[in-house]
Each structure stands twice: as structure tokens, then as C-alpha cells.
Amino acid sequence: MFPGRAEGYVIKIRKEQWNHPVRFIAKDDRGEIIAAGTVPQDRPEAEFLVHQNVGFTVINVGEWTLIVEWT
């Protein structure tokens, strides 16, 4: 769970195993989906933006491990 913050977030989804795709969903505090996607097999990472003051959770919906980082 990431708390809301005034600056918002840039979230980076990285893969632990490069030869497999990873799938994710991000939901805000109300349970609404704010981002969803797949990091394909041939890419190391994907990014998405979370607006100011929005708390959220990133959910791994695939079978391979993903790494969540933020700035």
C-alpha cells in the first residue's frame, strides 16, 4: 500500500525474470482501478503515473515476480 502524497508518484514496474511477461493492476483506496498493464517479455520495465494525494496498491495478477519502485 502506498499512501497518497502531494507530489504524486511515478511507479516503475520491473521484472525479476526478464524472459517472462508480468501483469499488474493498481487500485486506489476506494478499490477503483487506476492502472493496469503488462511488461512484455522483451522489455525490462514499465511506468505509470499516480496523481497527487491518491493512495494505491499494486497487485501482481500474473505468475511471475514483479518489483515495484517509485520516484
A tleap script that builds the chain and sets N, CA, C and O, in Angstrom:
source leaprc.protein.ff14SB
mol = sequence {
  NMET PHE PRO GLY ARG ALA GLU GLY TYR VAL
  ILE LYS ILE ARG LYS GLU GLN TRP ASN HIE
  PRO VAL ARG PHE ILE ALA LYS ASP ASP ARG
  GLY GLU ILE ILE ALA ALA GLY THR VAL PRO
  GLN ASP ARG PRO GLU ALA GLU PHE LEU VAL
  HIE GLN ASN VAL GLY PHE THR VAL ILE ASN
  VAL GLY GLU TRP THR LEU ILE VAL GLU TRP
  CTHR
}
set mol.1.N position { 0.836 -1.180 0.000 }
set mol.1.CA position { 0.000 0.000 0.000 }
set mol.1.C position { 0.880 1.243 0.000 }
set mol.1.O position { 1.795 1.363 0.815 }
set mol.2.N position { 0.607 2.149 -0.898 }
set mol.2.CA position { 1.296 3.432 -0.967 }
set mol.2.C position { 0.320 4.511 -0.513 }
set mol.2.O position { -0.779 4.605 -1.060 }
set mol.3.N position { 0.688 5.322 0.467 }
set mol.3.CA position { -0.201 6.391 0.902 }
set mol.3.C position { -0.201 7.530 -0.125 }
set mol.3.O position { 0.755 7.692 -0.884 }
set mol.4.N position { -1.278 8.311 -0.137 }
set mol.4.CA position { -1.312 9.471 -1.009 }
set mol.4.C position { -0.255 10.474 -0.576 }
set mol.4.O position { 0.070 10.566 0.607 }
set mol.5.N position { 0.273 11.215 -1.519 }
set mol.5.CA position { 1.237 12.261 -1.188 }
set mol.5.C position { 1.090 13.412 -2.181 }
set mol.5.O position { 0.666 13.215 -3.320 }
set mol.6.N position { 1.440 14.590 -1.739 }
set mol.6.CA position { 1.215 15.802 -2.528 }
set mol.6.C position { 1.925 15.777 -3.879 }
set mol.6.O position { 1.435 16.364 -4.843 }
set mol.7.N position { 3.066 15.108 -3.960 }
set mol.7.CA position { 3.825 15.074 -5.209 }
set mol.7.C position { 3.295 14.050 -6.205 }
set mol.7.O position { 3.680 14.085 -7.373 }
set mol.8.N position { 2.423 13.141 -5.779 }
set mol.8.CA position { 2.027 12.040 -6.639 }
set mol.8.C position { 3.175 11.046 -6.752 }
set mol.8.O position { 4.149 11.133 -6.004 }
set mol.9.N position { 3.069 10.123 -7.664 }
set mol.9.CA position { 4.094 9.097 -7.845 }
set mol.9.C position { 4.322 8.818 -9.323 }
set mol.9.O position { 3.404 8.943 -10.133 }
set mol.10.N position { 5.533 8.444 -9.669 }
set mol.10.CA position { 5.835 7.761 -10.917 }
set mol.10.C position { 6.239 6.362 -10.486 }
set mol.10.O position { 7.253 6.176 -9.813 }
set mol.11.N position { 5.446 5.389 -10.874 }
set mol.11.CA position { 5.667 4.000 -10.466 }
set mol.11.C position { 6.355 3.244 -11.588 }
set mol.11.O position { 5.946 3.316 -12.747 }
set mol.12.N position { 7.396 2.525 -11.231 }
set mol.12.CA position { 8.120 1.696 -12.187 }
set mol.12.C position { 7.902 0.238 -11.807 }
set mol.12.O position { 8.168 -0.164 -10.674 }
set mol.13.N position { 7.420 -0.543 -12.750 }
set mol.13.CA position { 7.243 -1.988 -12.568 }
set mol.13.C position { 8.391 -2.663 -13.304 }
set mol.13.O position { 8.519 -2.534 -14.521 }
set mol.14.N position { 9.216 -3.378 -12.567 }
set mol.14.CA position { 10.338 -4.110 -13.152 }
set mol.14.C position { 10.117 -5.603 -12.996 }
set mol.14.O position { 9.295 -6.051 -12.197 }
set mol.15.N position { 10.871 -6.361 -13.778 }
set mol.15.CA position { 10.752 -7.816 -13.747 }
set mol.15.C position { 11.946 -8.443 -13.068 }
set mol.15.O position { 13.078 -7.976 -13.201 }
set mol.16.N position { 11.676 -9.510 -12.339 }
set mol.16.CA position { 12.752 -10.290 -11.744 }
set mol.16.C position { 13.314 -11.276 -12.772 }
set mol.16.O position { 14.514 -11.549 -12.783 }
set mol.17.N position { 12.447 -11.806 -13.629 }
set mol.17.CA position { 12.871 -12.740 -14.673 }
set mol.17.C position { 12.547 -12.113 -16.022 }
set mol.17.O position { 11.378 -11.976 -16.382 }
set mol.18.N position { 13.564 -11.739 -16.757 }
set mol.18.CA position { 13.386 -10.985 -18.000 }
set mol.18.C position { 12.686 -11.776 -19.090 }
set mol.18.O position { 12.068 -11.168 -19.965 }
set mol.19.N position { 12.750 -13.076 -19.082 }
set mol.19.CA position { 12.201 -13.864 -20.180 }
set mol.19.C position { 10.715 -14.197 -20.000 }
set mol.19.O position { 10.186 -15.038 -20.726 }
set mol.20.N position { 10.041 -13.558 -19.055 }
set mol.20.CA position { 8.617 -13.785 -18.841 }
set mol.20.C position { 7.894 -12.448 -18.713 }
set mol.20.O position { 8.457 -11.502 -18.162 }
set mol.21.N position { 6.666 -12.347 -19.205 }
set mol.21.CA position { 5.890 -11.127 -19.011 }
set mol.21.C position { 5.357 -11.064 -17.577 }
set mol.21.O position { 5.154 -12.097 -16.939 }
set mol.22.N position { 5.131 -9.851 -17.077 }
set mol.22.CA position { 4.469 -9.689 -15.782 }
set mol.22.C position { 3.241 -8.808 -15.981 }
set mol.22.O position { 3.258 -7.881 -16.791 }
set mol.23.N position { 2.179 -9.104 -15.238 }
set mol.23.CA position { 0.924 -8.368 -15.336 }
set mol.23.C position { 0.597 -7.762 -13.985 }
set mol.23.O position { 0.860 -8.353 -12.939 }
set mol.24.N position { 0.012 -6.560 -14.029 }
set mol.24.CA position { -0.293 -5.877 -12.775 }
set mol.24.C position { -1.563 -5.043 -12.902 }
set mol.24.O position { -1.986 -4.678 -13.999 }
set mol.25.N position { -2.155 -4.754 -11.750 }
set mol.25.CA position { -3.277 -3.826 -11.616 }
set mol.25.C position { -2.953 -2.937 -10.429 }
set mol.25.O position { -2.442 -3.415 -9.417 }
set mol.26.N position { -3.245 -1.646 -10.543 }
set mol.26.CA position { -3.112 -0.727 -9.415 }
set mol.26.C position { -4.519 -0.226 -9.070 }
set mol.26.O position { -5.259 0.234 -9.939 }
set mol.27.N position { -4.868 -0.323 -7.790 }
set mol.27.CA position { -6.181 0.129 -7.319 }
set mol.27.C position { -5.994 1.227 -6.292 }
set mol.27.O position { -5.089 1.167 -5.459 }
set mol.28.N position { -6.862 2.237 -6.357 }
set mol.28.CA position { -6.786 3.312 -5.371 }
set mol.28.C position { -7.455 2.889 -4.070 }
set mol.28.O position { -7.935 1.762 -3.951 }
set mol.29.N position { -7.485 3.798 -3.089 }
set mol.29.CA position { -8.044 3.490 -1.764 }
set mol.29.C position { -9.525 3.105 -1.799 }
set mol.29.O position { -10.015 2.438 -0.888 }
set mol.30.N position { -10.234 3.521 -2.843 }
set mol.30.CA position { -11.660 3.187 -2.970 }
set mol.30.C position { -11.883 1.869 -3.692 }
set mol.30.O position { -13.019 1.410 -3.814 }
set mol.31.N position { -10.796 1.253 -4.174 }
set mol.31.CA position { -10.910 -0.009 -4.896 }
set mol.31.C position { -11.063 0.147 -6.393 }
set mol.31.O position { -11.275 -0.838 -7.100 }
set mol.32.N position { -10.957 1.389 -6.896 }
set mol.32.CA position { -11.061 1.647 -8.325 }
set mol.32.C position { -9.720 1.363 -9.004 }
set mol.32.O position { -8.663 1.680 -8.457 }
set mol.33.N position { -9.768 0.773 -10.179 }
set mol.33.CA position { -8.546 0.510 -10.940 }
set mol.33.C position { -8.044 1.833 -11.520 }
set mol.33.O position { -8.774 2.532 -12.223 }
set mol.34.N position { -6.783 2.167 -11.214 }
set mol.34.CA position { -6.190 3.397 -11.746 }
set mol.34.C position { -5.121 3.106 -12.795 }
set mol.34.O position { -4.728 4.006 -13.538 }
set mol.35.N position { -4.651 1.881 -12.867 }
set mol.35.CA position { -3.678 1.481 -13.887 }
set mol.35.C position { -3.699 -0.037 -13.998 }
set mol.35.O position { -3.970 -0.743 -13.026 }
set mol.36.N position { -3.413 -0.518 -15.183 }
set mol.36.CA position { -3.299 -1.957 -15.421 }
set mol.36.C position { -2.404 -2.140 -16.626 }
set mol.36.O position { -2.397 -1.310 -17.535 }
set mol.37.N position { -1.664 -3.204 -16.634 }
set mol.37.CA position { -0.803 -3.409 -17.780 }
set mol.37.C position { 0.020 -4.662 -17.706 }
set mol.37.O position { -0.078 -5.450 -16.766 }
set mol.38.N position { 0.835 -4.824 -18.723 }
set mol.38.CA position { 1.746 -5.956 -18.850 }
set mol.38.C position { 3.106 -5.425 -19.249 }
set mol.38.O position { 3.217 -4.583 -20.139 }
set mol.39.N position { 4.134 -5.917 -18.593 }
set mol.39.CA position { 5.501 -5.663 -19.056 }
set mol.39.C position { 5.830 -6.863 -19.935 }
set mol.39.O position { 6.010 -7.969 -19.425 }
set mol.40.N position { 5.912 -6.658 -21.263 }
set mol.40.CA position { 6.102 -7.791 -22.161 }
set mol.40.C position { 7.447 -8.493 -21.967 }
set mol.40.O position { 8.348 -7.994 -21.293 }
set mol.41.N position { 7.538 -9.621 -22.563 }
set mol.41.CA position { 8.721 -10.470 -22.445 }
set mol.41.C position { 9.989 -9.749 -22.880 }
set mol.41.O position { 11.050 -9.987 -22.303 }
set mol.42.N position { 9.914 -8.881 -23.874 }
set mol.42.CA position { 11.108 -8.248 -24.431 }
set mol.42.C position { 11.438 -6.876 -23.838 }
set mol.42.O position { 12.335 -6.198 -24.338 }
set mol.43.N position { 10.734 -6.453 -22.785 }
set mol.43.CA position { 11.005 -5.159 -22.145 }
set mol.43.C position { 11.318 -5.365 -20.675 }
set mol.43.O position { 10.711 -6.232 -20.047 }
set mol.44.N position { 12.245 -4.600 -20.097 }
set mol.44.CA position { 12.616 -4.800 -18.697 }
set mol.44.C position { 11.686 -4.130 -17.695 }
set mol.44.O position { 11.642 -4.536 -16.534 }
set mol.45.N position { 10.920 -3.080 -18.131 }
set mol.45.CA position { 10.113 -2.340 -17.169 }
set mol.45.C position { 9.020 -1.539 -17.855 }
set mol.45.O position { 9.023 -1.358 -19.072 }
set mol.46.N position { 8.077 -1.060 -17.034 }
set mol.46.CA position { 7.015 -0.162 -17.486 }
set mol.46.C position { 6.786 0.863 -16.390 }
set mol.46.O position { 7.103 0.611 -15.227 }
set mol.47.N position { 6.241 2.015 -16.749 }
set mol.47.CA position { 5.968 3.073 -15.780 }
set mol.47.C position { 4.534 3.555 -15.912 }
set mol.47.O position { 3.931 3.473 -16.981 }
set mol.48.N position { 3.996 4.061 -14.800 }
set mol.48.CA position { 2.721 4.757 -14.854 }
set mol.48.C position { 2.704 5.842 -13.798 }
set mol.48.O position { 3.450 5.784 -12.821 }
set mol.49.N position { 1.854 6.823 -13.998 }
set mol.49.CA position { 1.756 7.990 -13.135 }
set mol.49.C position { 0.554 7.857 -12.210 }
set mol.49.O position { -0.524 7.446 -12.640 }
set mol.50.N position { 0.740 8.208 -10.932 }
set mol.50.CA position { -0.356 8.262 -9.968 }
set mol.50.C position { -0.502 9.726 -9.551 }
set mol.50.O position { 0.469 10.362 -9.140 }
set mol.51.N position { -1.706 10.244 -9.657 }
set mol.51.CA position { -1.960 11.655 -9.372 }
set mol.51.C position { -1.743 12.007 -7.900 }
set mol.51.O position { -1.616 11.124 -7.052 }
set mol.52.N position { -1.702 13.277 -7.618 }
set mol.52.CA position { -1.483 13.782 -6.264 }
set mol.52.C position { -2.535 13.262 -5.289 }
set mol.52.O position { -3.706 13.113 -5.637 }
set mol.53.N position { -2.096 12.992 -4.070 }
set mol.53.CA position { -2.963 12.629 -2.945 }
set mol.53.C position { -3.825 11.394 -3.182 }
set mol.53.O position { -4.922 11.294 -2.633 }
set mol.54.N position { -3.351 10.465 -3.979 }
set mol.54.CA position { -4.077 9.221 -4.232 }
set mol.54.C position { -3.273 8.072 -3.620 }
set mol.54.O position { -2.150 7.805 -4.047 }
set mol.55.N position { -3.841 7.395 -2.625 }
set mol.55.CA position { -3.240 6.190 -2.084 }
set mol.55.C position { -3.604 5.019 -2.983 }
set mol.55.O position { -4.682 5.011 -3.578 }
set mol.56.N position { -2.723 4.031 -3.091 }
set mol.56.CA position { -2.991 2.930 -4.020 }
set mol.56.C position { -2.211 1.683 -3.623 }
set mol.56.O position { -1.303 1.728 -2.794 }
set mol.57.N position { -2.591 0.582 -4.235 }
set mol.57.CA position { -1.939 -0.710 -4.063 }
set mol.57.C position { -1.670 -1.295 -5.438 }
set mol.57.O position { -2.522 -1.206 -6.322 }
set mol.58.N position { -0.501 -1.892 -5.635 }
set mol.58.CA position { -0.171 -2.579 -6.876 }
set mol.58.C position { -0.343 -4.072 -6.634 }
set mol.58.O position { 0.207 -4.625 -5.682 }
set mol.59.N position { -1.106 -4.712 -7.501 }
set mol.59.CA position { -1.417 -6.138 -7.365 }
set mol.59.C position { -0.805 -6.890 -8.538 }
set mol.59.O position { -1.015 -6.528 -9.695 }
set mol.60.N position { -0.059 -7.922 -8.236 }
set mol.60.CA position { 0.514 -8.789 -9.261 }
set mol.60.C position { -0.565 -9.790 -9.670 }
set mol.60.O position { -0.997 -10.604 -8.854 }
set mol.61.N position { -0.999 -9.735 -10.924 }
set mol.61.CA position { -2.037 -10.653 -11.385 }
set mol.61.C position { -1.473 -11.737 -12.306 }
set mol.61.O position { -2.226 -12.534 -12.866 }
set mol.62.N position { -0.167 -11.761 -12.458 }
set mol.62.CA position { 0.477 -12.791 -13.259 }
set mol.62.C position { 1.104 -13.839 -12.366 }
set mol.62.O position { 0.885 -13.862 -11.155 }
set mol.63.N position { 1.876 -14.694 -12.976 }
set mol.63.CA position { 2.508 -15.759 -12.200 }
set mol.63.C position { 3.985 -15.517 -11.947 }
set mol.63.O position { 4.625 -16.312 -11.258 }
set mol.64.N position { 4.552 -14.427 -12.492 }
set mol.64.CA position { 5.973 -14.152 -12.319 }
set mol.64.C position { 6.162 -12.953 -11.402 }
set mol.64.O position { 5.315 -12.061 -11.356 }
set mol.65.N position { 7.271 -12.933 -10.675 }
set mol.65.CA position { 7.546 -11.890 -9.691 }
set mol.65.C position { 7.793 -10.546 -10.363 }
set mol.65.O position { 8.480 -10.459 -11.381 }
set mol.66.N position { 7.211 -9.486 -9.764 }
set mol.66.CA position { 7.479 -8.135 -10.238 }
set mol.66.C position { 8.015 -7.305 -9.091 }
set mol.66.O position { 7.806 -7.632 -7.922 }
set mol.67.N position { 8.709 -6.228 -9.431 }
set mol.67.CA position { 9.321 -5.330 -8.461 }
set mol.67.C position { 8.708 -3.949 -8.660 }
set mol.67.O position { 8.681 -3.443 -9.781 }
set mol.68.N position { 8.211 -3.328 -7.580 }
set mol.68.CA position { 7.588 -2.014 -7.669 }
set mol.68.C position { 8.532 -0.993 -7.053 }
set mol.68.O position { 8.945 -1.131 -5.901 }
set mol.69.N position { 8.871 0.035 -7.830 }
set mol.69.CA position { 9.700 1.139 -7.352 }
set mol.69.C position { 8.961 2.443 -7.643 }
set mol.69.O position { 8.091 2.483 -8.513 }
set mol.70.N position { 9.304 3.500 -6.924 }
set mol.70.CA position { 8.655 4.783 -7.152 }
set mol.70.C position { 9.632 5.937 -7.038 }
set mol.70.O position { 10.693 5.829 -6.422 }
set mol.71.N position { 9.235 7.058 -7.659 }
set mol.71.CA position { 10.008 8.293 -7.546 }
set mol.71.C position { 9.077 9.426 -7.201 }
set mol.71.O position { 9.518 10.566 -7.056 }
savepdb mol mol.pdb
quit
